[in-house]
Amino acid sequence: MTLTFRIEYVHRQASVCYFAGAGGVTSQTDYTTSVLYPSWRPDLVKSENRIIFVLLFRL
């Protein structure tokens, strides 16, 4: 059995708002657009940073 641990840091950037921000992209009614909340807009940002932890195992 083999175990592999991996940690990755990822930075992504775009010239337009493309990535999901802290406020998310789903409205209160679970749709991306909502008739009940017409002023709601998805929280999109131009850059994103992530730390990814991975555990791989092979039997």
Buried (B, 14 or more C-beta within 10 A) or exposed (E): EEEEEEEEEEEEEEEEEEBBEEEEEEBEEEEEEBEEEEEBEBEBBEEBEEEEEEEEEEE
